[in-house]
Amino acid sequence: MHKKYLSLFGILILPFFFVSTANAQSAVSGHRLIIDAGHGGGETGSTECPTLLEKDANLQVAQLLEDKLISGGATVYMTRTDDSYLTNNDRYTYANKTDGEILISIHFNGSTDHTINYTQGLYAKWKKDINLASTIHNQLYPSLGIANGGLLQFASGVILKAEMPATIQEVAFISNTTECDKLSDGTQVRQNEIAQALFNGINDWFTGKVISAKPGR
């Protein structure tokens, strides 16, 4: 009903058992958001989880978040809904053509050290982006039960050239052995936990529970 796409991508059907329980009267109601699932196509992202590529985990979380937001009454724009390859230019150009109020780009971190795991929020322009990054990150940590990687300034074109407040959330390390096992067990329970934490952070933003931060935090 509120779902809008400005590009010709296929729509994936979410499993029925992940219908959102988000409150229909939540603070996201009436707001417009852009959700960007990182990577896609030949750009796989991290391959350090042998049973799940980062690009696929990003999309799984993005779709679950989309469902929660729509159930909460929001309008959602998705940069991709399938395994399409998109450049950064494609992503921010698409975002800037919408009337979206904020942009959330979803990624997982990766490392050849399979013991590392933490959640981290990225921002590009501190005046435009840092408070959004901080507010959403504040819900990912400590709710995901992993370490706090804090906030990091990162000049990615996706969020740097987005006209609205924008953040990349590196939600966890897909390369971590325990995280990889949870994400690839076929239930998407972990993906749903991550999507719920992101939803809670977005809801805080529109509720006015903004977590202010300073550069270098």
Secondary structure, DSSP 4 states (H G I P E B T S, - for coil): --EE-SS--PPPPPPGGG-----TTSTTTT-EEEEEE--BTTB-----STT--HHHHHHHHHHHHHHHHHHTT-EEEES-SSS----HHHHHHHHHHS--SEEEEEEEE--S-TT--EEEEEESSHHHHHHHHHHHHHHHHHHTSSEEEEEEE---HHHHS-SS-EEEEEEEETTSHHHHHHHTSSS-HHHHHHHHHHHHHHHHHHHT------TT-
